[in-house]
Amino acid sequence: MKFLDEVKIFVKSGDGGSGCASFRREKFIEFGGPNGGNGGKGGDVVIKCTNNLNTLIDYKYKQHNIAKNGGSGSKNNKTGKNANNIELLVPTGTEILLEDKKTLIKDLSKDGDKITIVFGGNEGLGNTNFKSSTNRSPKKFTKGEQGEEKWIYLKLKLIADVGIIGLPNAGKSTFLKKVTSAKPKIGHYPFTTLTPNIAVNIINNKEIIFADIPGIIQNAYKGKGLGLNFLSHTERCTILLHLIDVNNNYIDKNYQTIRTELSKYKKKIDKKVEVLCLNKCDLIDKKQLEYKKKVIKKVYKKKTFTCSSLTGNGIEELLNKLQGLV
């Protein structure tokens, strides 16, 4: 299934059904009178989030979502049928924005959250409703109200326990493949991962959701590289697992680059719990590894983990740490 985290859709509720102007005309009945029924209510459009989805790809191919109109009233005081509401399912973590992409309508952050985005038009009244002591044969009736319509944006921000961040080619996808059953694309070149990957691991009988965030580079907060689209996915991650390629000669600068981008994007992300791990440790010897740990300690004062996604060394200790934090 392809990943899509932002889409523009059109929603329209149904129009209310018109009332009916009718009169009772039956043989041998002396007094007839009005008997036009009311119309039915138009259908609403409801947006509901569910944990069973993790992409908005369905709405790329179904951009227009229109509810049905209410039925018209008829003679013998028969009320028109109310139209059914339509329900649009989206992944948990979806924001609903107006067409300007800035005004937030609703943040569907919990499973089952929903909102009626456009309401169906009210029913029209039949002529029975206008009968009075002075007007015994009203011909007046009303048409149903028109439904609402609008263009909106759906923007998905993935909800995960652990968000895996780092520069391109830091080994994030390889790590995800090692600790879960996911099968992300892996290559020996930057930006192999172009869309976030979600996978689950069960550690000590506890389910932990991992999100592999595509590589962040300098000035990503300005839209450079893969830009803001994927920086936004870090917002809902409980913990950030920061992977650094230990073979790089400037691991301290690489660390600061990512932290700067997160801070400039949104301050609250900069305050999230972070676990730092030097990855690809199978490619250097112990002496070099100790030197690298001393270098990174100048900018990261907490414990630095080390691991190799190829051999599995250090993975278990790191997962236990993450499980404890979650």
Buried (B, 14 or more C-beta within 10 A) or exposed (E): EEBBBBBBBEBBBBBBBBBBBBBBEEEEEEEEBBBBBBBBBBBBBBBBBBEEBBBBBBBEEEEEBBBBBBBBBBBEBBBBBBBEBBEBBBBBBBBBBEEEEEEEBBBBBEBEBBBBBBBBBBBBBBBBBBBEEEEEEBEBBBBBBBBBEBEBBBBBBBBBBBBBBBBBBBBBBBBBBBBBEBEBEBEEEEEBBEBBBBBBBEBEEEEBBBBBBBBBBBBBBEEEBBBEBBBBBBBBBBBBBBBBBBBBEEBBEBBEBBBBBBBBBBEEBBEBEBBBBBBBBBEBEEEEBEEBBEBBEEBBEEEBBBBBBBEEEBBEEBBEBBBEBB
